[in-house]
Amino acid sequence: MKRLILFLLAGAAFAAASPTYASVKTIVLVHGAFGDGSGWKPVADILQSHGYSVRVVQEPETSFAADVAATRRVLDKAGPCVLVGNSYGGMIITETGMHPDVKGLVYVAALQPDVGESLTDLAGKMPAAAKSIGPVGDGFLIIDPDAFASDFAADVPKPVARFMAVSQVPVSSEAFDAKATVAAWKQKPSYAVVSKQDRMINPDLERFMAKRAQSQVIELPGSHAIFLSHAHEVAALIEKAAMAAK
């Protein structure tokens, strides 16, 4: 009888921790500049294996307005969700996070602007170590492919980093100058991953923004591509946001 009681108690504890009982069961992932949604695959695989439904936004990176619109289209169909952004994707989730179905925000080595701030404004406060972003024509920017691995993905397997470098999505320079018109983190619970060896966004800037937003923060040793090199820790923080969502 004693063994049966212990078994039932253990089962109840497991059920309480299971994502099945999370109030939010859908995660929407928003990638950053120079990449696409495929970079989220390791995180998405973990979340799906734990019972979550995952939606990945493929923003065009042709303008901030277009990227915001692409995200809203996904949110309109997602239902109650946690909205996650990496890098420039943090600008997008800050702008779209007031959608009524968004129950929490997770910033993964990402920008957390206040109203009236642009990516350019924030980067100017605390410049990043990398100096490899440059024009590619027609008002678009890329990272120098020769510097991509060291600046963006230093802790990612070299073949993966090389492919990421040659498959970059050019981003409109206009998107970097667009200013946030709302700051969803002021009204929605937020979480943040600080990447301690980030060369694309100054880690001290990530800390400043997270502190200002009163986000729950974890710090991880890794590059800007922390979503690849530390997928399990990133997924765990996203699940924490989903479990706490109301």
Summary of the structure (lengths in Angstrom):
residues: 246
radius of gyration: 18.3
end to end distance: 37.5
largest distance: 74.2
contacts: 864
relative contact order: 0.18
helix: 47%
strand: 21%
